[in-house]
Amino acid sequence: MKIKALIAVCIGSIIPVGAMAMGNPASIFCEQMGGHSVIAKLPSGDEIGLCYLSDKKIVEEWTLFRMFDGKKPADRNNPFR
């Protein structure tokens, strides 16, 4: 038992605190794009993250994130502006 506790302490000291508290990258990207994130529950019971953008556009968060490789495009290249 002492070994498990020691391993947990060692791992905890290696991983930066910010990494443990980091949010969902797709949700963060949604906010960077000027939207707000909402969790929607599907009839199956699964949950998905939706990004509500300006002009009432709604995109699944991970789809949006992958469309732009997680990098906010310049305004002229942004289809959601």
PDB file with SEQRES, HELIX, SHEET and CRYST1 records, atoms N, CA, C and O in Angstrom:
SEQRES   1 A   81  MET LYS ILE LYS ALA LEU ILE ALA VAL CYS ILE GLY SER          
SEQRES   2 A   81  ILE ILE PRO VAL GLY ALA MET ALA MET GLY ASN PRO ALA          
SEQRES   3 A   81  SER ILE PHE CYS GLU GLN MET GLY GLY HIS SER VAL ILE          
SEQRES   4 A   81  ALA LYS LEU PRO SER GLY ASP GLU ILE GLY LEU CYS TYR          
SEQRES   5 A   81  LEU SER ASP LYS LYS ILE VAL GLU GLU TRP THR LEU PHE          
SEQRES   6 A   81  ARG MET PHE ASP GLY LYS LYS PRO ALA ASP ARG ASN ASN          
SEQRES   7 A   81  PRO PHE ARG                                                  
HELIX    1 AA1 LYS A    2  ILE A   14  1                                  13    
HELIX    2 AA2 VAL A   17  MET A   20  1                                   4    
HELIX    3 AA3 PRO A   25  GLN A   32  1                                   8    
HELIX    4 AA4 SER A   54  LYS A   56  5                                   3    
HELIX    5 AA5 GLU A   61  MET A   67  1                                   7    
HELIX    6 AA6 ASP A   75  ASN A   77  5                                   3    
SHEET    1 AA1 3 HIS A  36  LYS A  41  0                                        
SHEET    2 AA1 3 GLU A  47  LEU A  53 -1                                        
SHEET    3 AA1 3 LYS A  57  GLU A  60 -1                                        
CRYST1    1.000    1.000    1.000  90.00  90.00  90.00 P 1           1          
ATOM      1  N   MET A   1       0.821  -1.193   0.000  1.00  0.00           N  
ATOM      2  CA  MET A   1       0.000   0.000   0.000  1.00  0.00           C  
ATOM      3  C   MET A   1       0.867   1.259   0.000  1.00  0.00           C  
ATOM      4  O   MET A   1       0.536   2.249  -0.653  1.00  0.00           O  
ATOM      5  N   LYS A   2       1.978   1.212   0.738  1.00  0.00           N  
ATOM      6  CA  LYS A   2       2.868   2.364   0.790  1.00  0.00           C  
ATOM      7  C   LYS A   2       3.472   2.642  -0.582  1.00  0.00           C  
ATOM      8  O   LYS A   2       3.701   3.795  -0.946  1.00  0.00           O  
ATOM      9  N   ILE A   3       3.727   1.583  -1.338  1.00  0.00           N  
ATOM     10  CA  ILE A   3       4.305   1.746  -2.677  1.00  0.00           C  
ATOM     11  C   ILE A   3       3.320   2.474  -3.584  1.00  0.00           C  
ATOM     12  O   ILE A   3       3.711   3.368  -4.335  1.00  0.00           O  
ATOM     13  N   LYS A   4       2.043   2.097  -3.519  1.00  0.00           N  
ATOM     14  CA  LYS A   4       1.028   2.763  -4.348  1.00  0.00           C  
ATOM     15  C   LYS A   4       0.929   4.247  -3.998  1.00  0.00           C  
ATOM     16  O   LYS A   4       0.807   5.091  -4.885  1.00  0.00           O  
ATOM     17  N   ALA A   5       0.980   4.557  -2.723  1.00  0.00           N  
ATOM     18  CA  ALA A   5       0.906   5.955  -2.297  1.00  0.00           C  
ATOM     19  C   ALA A   5       2.128   6.724  -2.780  1.00  0.00           C  
ATOM     20  O   ALA A   5       2.012   7.871  -3.212  1.00  0.00           O  
ATOM     21  N   LEU A   6       3.290   6.099  -2.709  1.00  0.00           N  
ATOM     22  CA  LEU A   6       4.521   6.738  -3.168  1.00  0.00           C  
ATOM     23  C   LEU A   6       4.477   6.992  -4.670  1.00  0.00           C  
ATOM     24  O   LEU A   6       4.886   8.054  -5.138  1.00  0.00           O  
ATOM     25  N   ILE A   7       3.979   6.012  -5.421  1.00  0.00           N  
ATOM     26  CA  ILE A   7       3.852   6.172  -6.879  1.00  0.00           C  
ATOM     27  C   ILE A   7       2.893   7.314  -7.201  1.00  0.00           C  
ATOM     28  O   ILE A   7       3.167   8.125  -8.086  1.00  0.00           O  
ATOM     29  N   ALA A   8       1.781   7.380  -6.494  1.00  0.00           N  
ATOM     30  CA  ALA A   8       0.797   8.446  -6.727  1.00  0.00           C  
ATOM     31  C   ALA A   8       1.401   9.817  -6.445  1.00  0.00           C  
ATOM     32  O   ALA A   8       1.152  10.767  -7.187  1.00  0.00           O  
ATOM     33  N   VAL A   9       2.188   9.928  -5.387  1.00  0.00           N  
ATOM     34  CA  VAL A   9       2.833  11.200  -5.056  1.00  0.00           C  
ATOM     35  C   VAL A   9       3.843  11.574  -6.131  1.00  0.00           C  
ATOM     36  O   VAL A   9       3.923  12.732  -6.541  1.00  0.00           O  
ATOM     37  N   CYS A  10       4.619  10.585  -6.589  1.00  0.00           N  
ATOM     38  CA  CYS A  10       5.618  10.850  -7.631  1.00  0.00           C  
ATOM     39  C   CYS A  10       4.957  11.302  -8.928  1.00  0.00           C  
ATOM     40  O   CYS A  10       5.407  12.259  -9.557  1.00  0.00           O  
ATOM     41  N   ILE A  11       3.904  10.624  -9.322  1.00  0.00           N  
ATOM     42  CA  ILE A  11       3.203  10.989 -10.557  1.00  0.00           C  
ATOM     43  C   ILE A  11       2.587  12.374 -10.413  1.00  0.00           C  
ATOM     44  O   ILE A  11       2.645  13.182 -11.340  1.00  0.00           O  
ATOM     45  N   GLY A  12       2.004  12.646  -9.267  1.00  0.00           N  
ATOM     46  CA  GLY A  12       1.400  13.951  -9.028  1.00  0.00           C  
ATOM     47  C   GLY A  12       2.411  15.077  -9.074  1.00  0.00           C  
ATOM     48  O   GLY A  12       2.079  16.197  -9.462  1.00  0.00           O  
ATOM     49  N   SER A  13       3.648  14.791  -8.680  1.00  0.00           N  
ATOM     50  CA  SER A  13       4.666  15.838  -8.708  1.00  0.00           C  
ATOM     51  C   SER A  13       5.252  16.025 -10.100  1.00  0.00           C  
ATOM     52  O   SER A  13       5.840  17.068 -10.384  1.00  0.00           O  
ATOM     53  N   ILE A  14       5.102  15.028 -10.975  1.00  0.00           N  
ATOM     54  CA  ILE A  14       5.620  15.121 -12.342  1.00  0.00           C  
ATOM     55  C   ILE A  14       4.651  15.875 -13.243  1.00  0.00           C  
ATOM     56  O   ILE A  14       5.077  16.674 -14.077  1.00  0.00           O  
ATOM     57  N   ILE A  15       3.363  15.633 -13.085  1.00  0.00           N  
ATOM     58  CA  ILE A  15       2.343  16.248 -13.938  1.00  0.00           C  
ATOM     59  C   ILE A  15       2.066  17.663 -13.443  1.00  0.00           C  
ATOM     60  O   ILE A  15       1.710  17.849 -12.280  1.00  0.00           O  
ATOM     61  N   PRO A  16       2.222  18.659 -14.306  1.00  0.00           N  
ATOM     62  CA  PRO A  16       1.943  20.040 -13.885  1.00  0.00           C  
ATOM     63  C   PRO A  16       0.490  20.208 -13.460  1.00  0.00           C  
ATOM     64  O   PRO A  16      -0.408  19.577 -14.017  1.00  0.00           O  
ATOM     65  N   VAL A  17       0.270  21.059 -12.472  1.00  0.00           N  
ATOM     66  CA  VAL A  17      -1.080  21.295 -11.959  1.00  0.00           C  
ATOM     67  C   VAL A  17      -1.995  21.791 -13.065  1.00  0.00           C  
ATOM     68  O   VAL A  17      -3.153  21.378 -13.131  1.00  0.00           O  
ATOM     69  N   GLY A  18      -1.508  22.661 -13.931  1.00  0.00           N  
ATOM     70  CA  GLY A  18      -2.318  23.186 -15.026  1.00  0.00           C  
ATOM     71  C   GLY A  18      -2.805  22.095 -15.957  1.00  0.00           C  
ATOM     72  O   GLY A  18      -3.910  22.185 -16.493  1.00  0.00           O  
ATOM     73  N   ALA A  19      -1.997  21.064 -16.157  1.00  0.00           N  
ATOM     74  CA  ALA A  19      -2.394  19.971 -17.042  1.00  0.00           C  
ATOM     75  C   ALA A  19      -3.543  19.181 -16.439  1.00  0.00           C  
ATOM     76  O   ALA A  19      -4.408  18.692 -17.165  1.00  0.00           O  
ATOM     77  N   MET A  20      -3.561  19.052 -15.117  1.00  0.00           N  
ATOM     78  CA  MET A  20      -4.639  18.315 -14.469  1.00  0.00           C  
ATOM     79  C   MET A  20      -5.947  19.091 -14.517  1.00  0.00           C  
ATOM     80  O   MET A  20      -7.024  18.495 -14.560  1.00  0.00           O  
ATOM     81  N   ALA A  21      -5.859  20.416 -14.508  1.00  0.00           N  
ATOM     82  CA  ALA A  21      -7.056  21.248 -14.471  1.00  0.00           C  
ATOM     83  C   ALA A  21      -7.463  21.747 -15.853  1.00  0.00           C  
ATOM     84  O   ALA A  21      -8.387  22.550 -15.975  1.00  0.00           O  
ATOM     85  N   MET A  22      -6.777  21.274 -16.897  1.00  0.00           N  
ATOM     86  CA  MET A  22      -7.043  21.765 -18.242  1.00  0.00           C  
ATOM     87  C   MET A  22      -8.432  21.332 -18.712  1.00  0.00           C  
ATOM     88  O   MET A  22      -8.845  20.195 -18.484  1.00  0.00           O  
ATOM     89  N   GLY A  23      -9.143  22.243 -19.366  1.00  0.00           N  
ATOM     90  CA  GLY A  23     -10.477  21.953 -19.857  1.00  0.00           C  
ATOM     91  C   GLY A  23     -10.464  21.216 -21.185  1.00  0.00           C  
ATOM     92  O   GLY A  23      -9.404  20.911 -21.731  1.00  0.00           O  
ATOM     93  N   ASN A  24     -11.634  20.939 -21.686  1.00  0.00           N  
ATOM     94  CA  ASN A  24     -11.801  20.277 -22.972  1.00  0.00           C  
ATOM     95  C   ASN A  24     -11.286  21.206 -24.077  1.00  0.00           C  
ATOM     96  O   ASN A  24     -11.786  22.323 -24.213  1.00  0.00           O  
ATOM     97  N   PRO A  25     -10.296  20.770 -24.869  1.00  0.00           N  
ATOM     98  CA  PRO A  25      -9.748  21.629 -25.920  1.00  0.00           C  
ATOM     99  C   PRO A  25     -10.805  22.109 -26.915  1.00  0.00           C  
ATOM    100  O   PRO A  25     -10.729  23.239 -27.397  1.00  0.00           O  
ATOM    101  N   ALA A  26     -11.786  21.267 -27.225  1.00  0.00           N  
ATOM    102  CA  ALA A  26     -12.828  21.660 -28.176  1.00  0.00           C  
ATOM    103  C   ALA A  26     -13.719  22.751 -27.586  1.00  0.00           C  
ATOM    104  O   ALA A  26     -14.145  23.653 -28.308  1.00  0.00           O  
ATOM    105  N   SER A  27     -14.005  22.684 -26.298  1.00  0.00           N  
ATOM    106  CA  SER A  27     -14.811  23.719 -25.637  1.00  0.00           C  
ATOM    107  C   SER A  27     -14.053  25.036 -25.567  1.00  0.00           C  
ATOM    108  O   SER A  27     -14.629  26.104 -25.772  1.00  0.00           O  
ATOM    109  N   ILE A  28     -12.769  24.958 -25.277  1.00  0.00           N  
ATOM    110  CA  ILE A  28     -11.935  26.161 -25.228  1.00  0.00           C  
ATOM    111  C   ILE A  28     -11.871  26.807 -26.607  1.00  0.00           C  
ATOM    112  O   ILE A  28     -11.965  28.028 -26.729  1.00  0.00           O  
ATOM    113  N   PHE A  29     -11.711  25.983 -27.648  1.00  0.00           N  
ATOM    114  CA  PHE A  29     -11.650  26.501 -29.013  1.00  0.00           C  
ATOM    115  C   PHE A  29     -12.969  27.163 -29.401  1.00  0.00           C  
ATOM    116  O   PHE A  29     -12.973  28.194 -30.073  1.00  0.00           O  
ATOM    117  N   CYS A  30     -14.081  26.576 -28.981  1.00  0.00           N  
ATOM    118  CA  CYS A  30     -15.402  27.163 -29.238  1.00  0.00           C  
ATOM    119  C   CYS A  30     -15.448  28.592 -28.700  1.00  0.00           C  
ATOM    120  O   CYS A  30     -15.918  29.499 -29.387  1.00  0.00           O  
ATOM    121  N   GLU A  31     -14.967  28.793 -27.485  1.00  0.00           N  
ATOM    122  CA  GLU A  31     -14.961  30.130 -26.887  1.00  0.00           C  
ATOM    123  C   GLU A  31     -14.030  31.068 -27.649  1.00  0.00           C  
ATOM    124  O   GLU A  31     -14.338  32.247 -27.821  1.00  0.00           O  
ATOM    125  N   GLN A  32     -12.884  30.543 -28.108  1.00  0.00           N  
ATOM    126  CA  GLN A  32     -11.953  31.362 -28.889  1.00  0.00           C  
ATOM    127  C   GLN A  32     -12.584  31.813 -30.205  1.00  0.00           C  
ATOM    128  O   GLN A  32     -12.238  32.869 -30.734  1.00  0.00           O  
ATOM    129  N   MET A  33     -13.502  31.017 -30.726  1.00  0.00           N  
ATOM    130  CA  MET A  33     -14.189  31.347 -31.974  1.00  0.00           C  
ATOM    131  C   MET A  33     -15.365  32.289 -31.732  1.00  0.00           C  
ATOM    132  O   MET A  33     -16.074  32.647 -32.673  1.00  0.00           O  
ATOM    133  N   GLY A  34     -15.578  32.695 -30.476  1.00  0.00           N  
ATOM    134  CA  GLY A  34     -16.645  33.633 -30.154  1.00  0.00           C  
ATOM    135  C   GLY A  34     -17.957  32.962 -29.802  1.00  0.00           C  
ATOM    136  O   GLY A  34     -18.990  33.626 -29.712  1.00  0.00           O  
ATOM    137  N   GLY A  35     -17.927  31.662 -29.603  1.00  0.00           N  
ATOM    138  CA  GLY A  35     -19.147  30.935 -29.273  1.00  0.00           C  
ATOM    139  C   GLY A  35     -19.224  30.600 -27.795  1.00  0.00           C  
ATOM    140  O   GLY A  35     -18.366  30.992 -27.004  1.00  0.00           O  
ATOM    141  N   HIS A  36     -20.269  29.869 -27.440  1.00  0.00           N  
ATOM    142  CA  HIS A  36     -20.359  29.345 -26.081  1.00  0.00           C  
ATOM    143  C   HIS A  36     -20.745  27.877 -26.154  1.00  0.00           C  
ATOM    144  O   HIS A  36     -21.514  27.457 -27.019  1.00  0.00           O  
ATOM    145  N   SER A  37     -20.199  27.119 -25.237  1.00  0.00           N  
ATOM    146  CA  SER A  37     -20.324  25.667 -25.225  1.00  0.00           C  
ATOM    147  C   SER A  37     -21.542  25.225 -24.417  1.00  0.00           C  
ATOM    148  O   SER A  37     -21.817  25.748 -23.337  1.00  0.00           O  
ATOM    149  N   VAL A  38     -22.264  24.248 -24.967  1.00  0.00           N  
ATOM    150  CA  VAL A  38     -23.430  23.680 -24.292  1.00  0.00           C  
ATOM    151  C   VAL A  38     -23.351  22.165 -24.423  1.00  0.00           C  
ATOM    152  O   VAL A  38     -23.063  21.648 -25.503  1.00  0.00           O  
ATOM    153  N   ILE A  39     -23.605  21.454 -23.335  1.00  0.00           N  
ATOM    154  CA  ILE A  39     -23.640  19.995 -23.374  1.00  0.00           C  
ATOM    155  C   ILE A  39     -25.078  19.573 -23.653  1.00  0.00           C  
ATOM    156  O   ILE A  39     -26.002  19.967 -22.942  1.00  0.00           O  
ATOM    157  N   ALA A  40     -25.256  18.766 -24.698  1.00  0.00           N  
ATOM    158  CA  ALA A  40     -26.593  18.284 -25.070  1.00  0.00           C  
ATOM    159  C   ALA A  40     -26.670  16.785 -24.812  1.00  0.00           C  
ATOM    160  O   ALA A  40     -25.721  16.049 -25.082  1.00  0.00           O  
ATOM    161  N   LYS A  41     -27.796  16.345 -24.291  1.00  0.00           N  
ATOM    162  CA  LYS A  41     -28.003  14.929 -24.026  1.00  0.00           C  
ATOM    163  C   LYS A  41     -28.820  14.329 -25.165  1.00  0.00           C  
ATOM    164  O   LYS A  41     -29.896  14.826 -25.496  1.00  0.00           O  
ATOM    165  N   LEU A  42     -28.304  13.261 -25.759  1.00  0.00           N  
ATOM    166  CA  LEU A  42     -28.981  12.580 -26.858  1.00  0.00           C  
ATOM    167  C   LEU A  42     -30.007  11.597 -26.318  1.00  0.00           C  
ATOM    168  O   LEU A  42     -29.930  11.216 -25.149  1.00  0.00           O  
ATOM    169  N   PRO A  43     -30.973  11.171 -27.143  1.00  0.00           N  
ATOM    170  CA  PRO A  43     -31.964  10.195 -26.689  1.00  0.00           C  
ATOM    171  C   PRO A  43     -31.330   8.900 -26.171  1.00  0.00           C  
ATOM    172  O   PRO A  43     -31.904   8.220 -25.320  1.00  0.00           O  
ATOM    173  N   SER A  44     -30.147   8.566 -26.688  1.00  0.00           N  
ATOM    174  CA  SER A  44     -29.452   7.348 -26.253  1.00  0.00           C  
ATOM    175  C   SER A  44     -28.857   7.497 -24.855  1.00  0.00           C  
ATOM    176  O   SER A  44     -28.435   6.513 -24.248  1.00  0.00           O  
ATOM    177  N   GLY A  45     -28.825   8.733 -24.346  1.00  0.00           N  
ATOM    178  CA  GLY A  45     -28.220   8.994 -23.048  1.00  0.00           C  
ATOM    179  C   GLY A  45     -26.810   9.545 -23.164  1.00  0.00           C  
ATOM    180  O   GLY A  45     -26.255  10.044 -22.185  1.00  0.00           O  
ATOM    181  N   ASP A  46     -26.225   9.458 -24.358  1.00  0.00           N  
ATOM    182  CA  ASP A  46     -24.893  10.021 -24.587  1.00  0.00           C  
ATOM    183  C   ASP A  46     -24.958  11.540 -24.531  1.00  0.00           C  
ATOM    184  O   ASP A  46     -26.020  12.133 -24.718  1.00  0.00           O  
ATOM    185  N   GLU A  47     -23.826  12.156 -24.276  1.00  0.00           N  
ATOM    186  CA  GLU A  47     -23.746  13.614 -24.251  1.00  0.00           C  
ATOM    187  C   GLU A  47     -22.759  14.090 -25.301  1.00  0.00           C  
ATOM    188  O   GLU A  47     -21.734  13.449 -25.537  1.00  0.00           O  
ATOM    189  N   ILE A  48     -23.071  15.220 -25.933  1.00  0.00           N  
ATOM    190  CA  ILE A  48     -22.158  15.830 -26.899  1.00  0.00           C  
ATOM    191  C   ILE A  48     -22.042  17.318 -26.580  1.00  0.00           C  
ATOM    192  O   ILE A  48     -22.950  17.924 -26.012  1.00  0.00           O  
ATOM    193  N   GLY A  49     -20.914  17.880 -26.955  1.00  0.00           N  
ATOM    194  CA  GLY A  49     -20.702  19.308 -26.771  1.00  0.00           C  
ATOM    195  C   GLY A  49     -21.063  20.048 -28.039  1.00  0.00           C  
ATOM    196  O   GLY A  49     -20.580  19.712 -29.121  1.00  0.00           O  
ATOM    197  N   LEU A  50     -21.900  21.041 -27.914  1.00  0.00           N  
ATOM    198  CA  LEU A  50     -22.283  21.872 -29.050  1.00  0.00           C  
ATOM    199  C   LEU A  50     -21.731  23.272 -28.845  1.00  0.00           C  
ATOM    200  O   LEU A  50     -21.673  23.775 -27.723  1.00  0.00           O  
ATOM    201  N   CYS A  51     -21.331  23.886 -29.936  1.00  0.00           N  
ATOM    202  CA  CYS A  51     -20.822  25.254 -29.899  1.00  0.00           C  
ATOM    203  C   CYS A  51     -21.842  26.156 -30.573  1.00  0.00           C  
ATOM    204  O   CYS A  51     -22.097  26.028 -31.771  1.00  0.00           O  
ATOM    205  N   TYR A  52     -22.422  27.066 -29.806  1.00  0.00           N  
ATOM    206  CA  TYR A  52     -23.369  28.040 -30.340  1.00  0.00           C  
ATOM    207  C   TYR A  52     -22.578  29.264 -30.778  1.00  0.00           C  
ATOM    208  O   TYR A  52     -22.039  29.999 -29.951  1.00  0.00           O  
ATOM    209  N   LEU A  53     -22.516  29.472 -32.085  1.00  0.00           N  
ATOM    210  CA  LEU A  53     -21.774  30.590 -32.662  1.00  0.00           C  
ATOM    211  C   LEU A  53     -22.725  31.732 -33.004  1.00  0.00           C  
ATOM    212  O   LEU A  53     -23.940  31.615 -32.841  1.00  0.00           O  
ATOM    213  N   SER A  54     -22.159  32.828 -33.477  1.00  0.00           N  
ATOM    214  CA  SER A  54     -22.980  33.975 -33.860  1.00  0.00           C  
ATOM    215  C   SER A  54     -23.932  33.606 -34.992  1.00  0.00           C  
ATOM    216  O   SER A  54     -23.736  32.595 -35.667  1.00  0.00           O  
ATOM    217  N   ASP A  55     -24.932  34.399 -35.195  1.00  0.00           N  
ATOM    218  CA  ASP A  55     -25.952  34.184 -36.233  1.00  0.00           C  
ATOM    219  C   ASP A  55     -26.668  32.844 -36.087  1.00  0.00           C  
ATOM    220  O   ASP A  55     -27.089  32.246 -37.077  1.00  0.00           O  
ATOM    221  N   LYS A  56     -26.803  32.381 -34.847  1.00  0.00           N  
ATOM    222  CA  LYS A  56     -27.555  31.164 -34.534  1.00  0.00           C  
ATOM    223  C   LYS A  56     -26.998  29.918 -35.211  1.00  0.00           C  
ATOM    224  O   LYS A  56     -27.746  28.988 -35.510  1.00  0.00           O  
ATOM    225  N   LYS A  57     -25.697  29.894 -35.453  1.00  0.00           N  
ATOM    226  CA  LYS A  57     -25.059  28.707 -36.025  1.00  0.00           C  
ATOM    227  C   LYS A  57     -24.633  27.790 -34.891  1.00  0.00           C  
ATOM    228  O   LYS A  57     -24.062  28.240 -33.898  1.00  0.00           O  
ATOM    229  N   ILE A  58     -24.916  26.489 -35.046  1.00  0.00           N  
ATOM    230  CA  ILE A  58     -24.573  25.501 -34.034  1.00  0.00           C  
ATOM    231  C   ILE A  58     -23.711  24.429 -34.695  1.00  0.00           C  
ATOM    232  O   ILE A  58     -24.070  23.880 -35.737  1.00  0.00           O  
ATOM    233  N   VAL A  59     -22.566  24.140 -34.071  1.00  0.00           N  
ATOM    234  CA  VAL A  59     -21.645  23.139 -34.602  1.00  0.00           C  
ATOM    235  C   VAL A  59     -21.211  22.237 -33.449  1.00  0.00           C  
ATOM    236  O   VAL A  59     -20.995  22.708 -32.333  1.00  0.00           O  
ATOM    237  N   GLU A  60     -21.085  20.946 -33.721  1.00  0.00           N  
ATOM    238  CA  GLU A  60     -20.544  20.031 -32.723  1.00  0.00           C  
ATOM    239  C   GLU A  60     -19.106  20.460 -32.443  1.00  0.00           C  
ATOM    240  O   GLU A  60     -18.338  20.705 -33.374  1.00  0.00           O  
ATOM    241  N   GLU A  61     -18.741  20.550 -31.173  1.00  0.00           N  
ATOM    242  CA  GLU A  61     -17.454  21.138 -30.783  1.00  0.00           C  
ATOM    243  C   GLU A  61     -16.242  20.470 -31.421  1.00  0.00           C  
ATOM    244  O   GLU A  61     -15.369  21.156 -31.952  1.00  0.00           O  
ATOM    245  N   TRP A  62     -16.177  19.154 -31.378  1.00  0.00           N  
ATOM    246  CA  TRP A  62     -15.000  18.467 -31.922  1.00  0.00           C  
ATOM    247  C   TRP A  62     -14.943  18.589 -33.435  1.00  0.00           C  
ATOM    248  O   TRP A  62     -13.853  18.604 -34.006  1.00  0.00           O  
ATOM    249  N   THR A  63     -16.084  18.676 -34.094  1.00  0.00           N  
ATOM    250  CA  THR A  63     -16.097  18.893 -35.545  1.00  0.00           C  
ATOM    251  C   THR A  63     -15.491  20.255 -35.857  1.00  0.00           C  
ATOM    252  O   THR A  63     -14.667  20.379 -36.763  1.00  0.00           O  
ATOM    253  N   LEU A  64     -15.897  21.273 -35.108  1.00  0.00           N  
ATOM    254  CA  LEU A  64     -15.354  22.617 -35.286  1.00  0.00           C  
ATOM    255  C   LEU A  64     -13.850  22.629 -35.033  1.00  0.00           C  
ATOM    256  O   LEU A  64     -13.087  23.208 -35.806  1.00  0.00           O  
ATOM    257  N   PHE A  65     -13.435  21.992 -33.958  1.00  0.00           N  
ATOM    258  CA  PHE A  65     -12.020  21.937 -33.598  1.00  0.00           C  
ATOM    259  C   PHE A  65     -11.199  21.299 -34.718  1.00  0.00           C  
ATOM    260  O   PHE A  65     -10.137  21.806 -35.079  1.00  0.00           O  
ATOM    261  N   ARG A  66     -11.690  20.191 -35.264  1.00  0.00           N  
ATOM    262  CA  ARG A  66     -10.958  19.478 -36.323  1.00  0.00           C  
ATOM    263  C   ARG A  66     -10.987  20.228 -37.654  1.00  0.00           C  
ATOM    264  O   ARG A  66     -10.041  20.135 -38.436  1.00  0.00           O  
ATOM    265  N   MET A  67     -12.064  20.967 -37.916  1.00  0.00           N  
ATOM    266  CA  MET A  67     -12.146  21.738 -39.164  1.00  0.00           C  
ATOM    267  C   MET A  67     -10.977  22.704 -39.298  1.00  0.00           C  
ATOM    268  O   MET A  67     -10.470  22.935 -40.395  1.00  0.00           O  
ATOM    269  N   PHE A  68     -10.557  23.264 -38.173  1.00  0.00           N  
ATOM    270  CA  PHE A  68      -9.516  24.290 -38.186  1.00  0.00           C  
ATOM    271  C   PHE A  68      -8.233  23.829 -37.490  1.00  0.00           C  
ATOM    272  O   PHE A  68      -7.362  24.646 -37.192  1.00  0.00           O  
ATOM    273  N   ASP A  69      -8.117  22.533 -37.234  1.00  0.00           N  
ATOM    274  CA  ASP A  69      -6.937  21.985 -36.542  1.00  0.00           C  
ATOM    275  C   ASP A  69      -6.660  22.704 -35.226  1.00  0.00           C  
ATOM    276  O   ASP A  69      -5.506  22.818 -34.811  1.00  0.00           O  
ATOM    277  N   GLY A  70      -7.702  23.184 -34.574  1.00  0.00           N  
ATOM    278  CA  GLY A  70      -7.558  23.836 -33.279  1.00  0.00           C  
ATOM    279  C   GLY A  70      -6.938  25.218 -33.332  1.00  0.00           C  
ATOM    280  O   GLY A  70      -6.532  25.757 -32.302  1.00  0.00           O  
ATOM    281  N   LYS A  71      -6.859  25.805 -34.534  1.00  0.00           N  
ATOM    282  CA  LYS A  71      -6.265  27.140 -34.688  1.00  0.00           C  
ATOM    283  C   LYS A  71      -7.310  28.093 -35.245  1.00  0.00           C  
ATOM    284  O   LYS A  71      -7.886  27.840 -36.302  1.00  0.00           O  
ATOM    285  N   LYS A  72      -7.551  29.175 -34.542  1.00  0.00           N  
ATOM    286  CA  LYS A  72      -8.550  30.149 -34.991  1.00  0.00           C  
ATOM    287  C   LYS A  72      -8.106  30.763 -36.316  1.00  0.00           C  
ATOM    288  O   LYS A  72      -6.998  31.291 -36.414  1.00  0.00           O  
ATOM    289  N   PRO A  73      -8.969  30.697 -37.341  1.00  0.00           N  
ATOM    290  CA  PRO A  73      -8.598  31.271 -38.641  1.00  0.00           C  
ATOM    291  C   PRO A  73      -8.712  32.793 -38.637  1.00  0.00           C  
ATOM    292  O   PRO A  73      -9.387  33.384 -37.794  1.00  0.00           O  
ATOM    293  N   ALA A  74      -8.036  33.407 -39.596  1.00  0.00           N  
ATOM    294  CA  ALA A  74      -8.188  34.849 -39.792  1.00  0.00           C  
ATOM    295  C   ALA A  74      -9.640  35.122 -40.161  1.00  0.00           C  
ATOM    296  O   ALA A  74     -10.294  34.266 -40.757  1.00  0.00           O  
ATOM    297  N   ASP A  75     -10.147  36.284 -39.821  1.00  0.00           N  
ATOM    298  CA  ASP A  75     -11.559  36.601 -40.072  1.00  0.00           C  
ATOM    299  C   ASP A  75     -11.971  36.356 -41.519  1.00  0.00           C  
ATOM    300  O   ASP A  75     -13.075  35.871 -41.770  1.00  0.00           O  
ATOM    301  N   ARG A  76     -11.110  36.680 -42.465  1.00  0.00           N  
ATOM    302  CA  ARG A  76     -11.481  36.509 -43.873  1.00  0.00           C  
ATOM    303  C   ARG A  76     -11.614  35.041 -44.270  1.00  0.00           C  
ATOM    304  O   ARG A  76     -12.259  34.732 -45.272  1.00  0.00           O  
ATOM    305  N   ASN A  77     -11.011  34.125 -43.496  1.00  0.00           N  
ATOM    306  CA  ASN A  77     -11.076  32.693 -43.784  1.00  0.00           C  
ATOM    307  C   ASN A  77     -12.055  31.952 -42.881  1.00  0.00           C  
ATOM    308  O   ASN A  77     -12.144  30.726 -42.938  1.00  0.00           O  
ATOM    309  N   ASN A  78     -12.777  32.674 -42.063  1.00  0.00           N  
ATOM    310  CA  ASN A  78     -13.671  32.060 -41.091  1.00  0.00           C  
ATOM    311  C   ASN A  78     -15.097  32.008 -41.637  1.00  0.00           C  
ATOM    312  O   ASN A  78     -15.746  33.046 -41.757  1.00  0.00           O  
ATOM    313  N   PRO A  79     -15.594  30.811 -41.970  1.00  0.00           N  
ATOM    314  CA  PRO A  79     -16.954  30.713 -42.502  1.00  0.00           C  
ATOM    315  C   PRO A  79     -18.032  31.000 -41.456  1.00  0.00           C  
ATOM    316  O   PRO A  79     -19.203  31.151 -41.806  1.00  0.00           O  
ATOM    317  N   PHE A  80     -17.653  31.077 -40.171  1.00  0.00           N  
ATOM    318  CA  PHE A  80     -18.620  31.290 -39.098  1.00  0.00           C  
ATOM    319  C   PHE A  80     -18.613  32.722 -38.574  1.00  0.00           C  
ATOM    320  O   PHE A  80     -19.171  32.980 -37.508  1.00  0.00           O  
ATOM    321  N   ARG A  81     -18.001  33.654 -39.288  1.00  0.00           N  
ATOM    322  CA  ARG A  81     -17.930  35.036 -38.796  1.00  0.00           C  
ATOM    323  C   ARG A  81     -19.235  35.737 -38.904  1.00  0.00           C  
ATOM    324  O   ARG A  81     -19.341  36.906 -38.531  1.00  0.00           O  
TER     325      ARG A  81                                                      
END                                                                             
